[in-house]
């Protein structure tokens, strides 16, 4: 014990120096946007690499479960596709034009598959790290989706990794509309339940009911229109009483997400609604 005390006394000035340097660096990163962004991007590369190794190990041991989930999802998608074809056939005897137009729109949308290597859901402002970055064509403000709906928006990008501002983030605001209408609002997360968000500023004269679908409006340059977000589960008055606040059951369970797709459309370009 005396040896440890003597060592601390001998190198006390260096320990104090390192402690003060750490505090200075923390203050610099916390209160300076540019330095914080540079530090965040650099540190994210190291953390992303470690998380990617960890995720690969976890993925290997869960391949059996993943394959069963994919098989079940494929069956469900085939059944849903069959139902949609029947509905299209009932609405229009020749549905080939509608199907071709939908397929053309999907083919014309460049997408990049990515793997989630880190994901938080317990914070007020949650982020997701994915294993694709600037070298793969990613840029900030690109939309991120998964097989069930919206995930978030790219926030920071390094060479081989990117940080996504999750829907479960107090700063997230996504323009959404009620499916089948032009009534729209802005999707926010109030914290708490990771499966529920709110759609604010919906006009009081809008026609809707519990169970109606909510989708992206296409009014921003981040997401095209028609991407499923969730369904209305509760209707509330806004604080000022001038509009509705809708509680939306999110379609994507962000607590259990591994694979995503980034919409490779620059935020300065146009996406037609």
Secondary structure, DSSP 8 states (H G I E B T S, - for coil): -HHHHHHHHHTHHHHHHHHHHHHHHHHHHHH-HHHHHHHHHHHHHHHHHHHHHHHHHHHHHTHHHHHHHHHHHHHHHHHHHHHHHHHHHHH-S--HHHHHHHHHHHHTS-EEEEEEEEE--SSSEEEEEES--GGGT--TT-EEEETTEEEEEEEEE-SS-EEEEEEEETT--EEEEETTSS-EEEEE--SS-TTEEEEEEEETT----TT-EEEE-S-SSSS-TT-EEEEEEEEEE-TTSSEEEEEEEESS-GGG--EEEEE---TTS----
